[in-house]
Amino acid sequence: MTVRLLEISAPQTASKLIEELAQNHHAIDVWYGAVNSDKRRSTRILVRIEHQQDLMDAIQRKLNTKYKNWRLVILPVETTLPMVKEPAKEPDND
C-alpha cells in the first residue's frame, strides 16, 4: 500500500480546520508539532495515495481563503510501523 505524509505549516488557528479536512478525506493518522515563535504549527497527515489529491485540494481551497502564511509539503513514505491495514475489499458478484 502506498501512503504519503502531508506536512502542513499553517497558523495555529488553522489546526482544527486541517484536522477536520483530514478526517473527512480518509486520513490514516494526524499529529501536530509545537507552535513556533511565528504562531505557526506543523500538522502531519498520513494518507493513502488514492485520497491524497482530494485532501490536498480541500486544504488548499480552505487555507487560501483564510490564511496567507501556510505551506504544504508532500513526503514519500517507505514504511510505517505498525503497518497500515489494507481497506476491506468488496466481494466480487461475478
C-alpha positions in Angstrom: 0.0 0.0 0.0 1.3 3.4 -0.9 0.9 6.2 1.6 2.2 9.8 1.7 2.9 12.1 4.5 1.5 15.6 4.1 3.1 18.2 6.3 1.2 21.5 6.6 2.8 24.5 8.2 0.0 27.0 9.0 -1.2 29.4 11.7 -2.1 27.6 14.9 -5.7 28.8 14.4 -6.0 26.6 11.3 -5.2 23.3 13.2 -8.8 22.3 13.9 -9.8 23.0 10.3 -6.9 21.0 8.9 -7.8 18.1 11.2 -11.5 18.2 10.2 -10.4 18.1 6.5 -8.1 15.2 7.2 -10.9 13.2 8.9 -13.3 14.0 6.0 -10.8 12.7 3.5 -9.8 9.4 5.0 -6.6 10.3 6.8 -5.0 7.3 8.5 -3.4 9.5 11.2 -2.9 13.1 12.2 -0.4 14.6 14.6 1.0 18.0 15.5 4.3 19.7 16.2 4.9 22.5 18.6 3.7 26.1 17.9 6.7 28.1 16.5 7.6 31.6 17.5 5.7 32.9 14.4 2.5 31.2 15.8 2.6 28.5 13.1 2.1 24.8 13.8 3.2 21.9 11.8 0.4 19.3 11.2 1.3 15.9 9.7 -1.2 13.7 8.0 -0.7 10.2 6.9 -2.9 9.4 3.9 -3.3 6.7 1.3 -2.2 7.9 -2.2 -5.7 7.5 -3.6 -7.0 10.1 -1.2 -4.0 12.4 -1.3 -5.1 14.7 -4.2 -8.6 15.3 -2.8 -7.3 16.1 0.6 -4.6 18.5 -0.8 -7.3 20.2 -2.9 -9.6 20.7 0.1 -6.7 22.0 2.2 -5.7 24.5 -0.5 -9.2 25.7 -1.0 -9.9 26.3 2.7 -6.5 27.7 3.7 -6.2 30.0 0.7 -9.4 31.8 1.7 -8.4 32.4 5.3 -4.6 32.4 5.6 -1.6 33.7 3.7 1.2 32.2 5.7 0.9 28.5 5.1 2.7 25.7 3.2 2.0 22.1 2.3 4.8 19.6 1.6 4.4 16.0 0.4 6.8 13.3 1.6 7.0 9.8 0.3 6.8 7.1 3.0 8.9 4.0 2.7 7.2 2.2 5.5 5.2 2.8 8.7 5.0 0.7 11.8 2.6 -0.6 12.7 1.8 -1.4 9.1 -1.3 0.3 7.7 -4.1 -2.2 7.1 -5.4 -2.6 3.6 -9.1 -1.5 3.3 -11.6 -4.3 3.1 -12.3 -5.3 -0.5 -15.8 -5.6 -1.6 -16.7 -9.2 -2.7 -17.0 -9.9 -6.4 -20.5 -10.6 -7.5 -19.4 -12.5 -10.7 
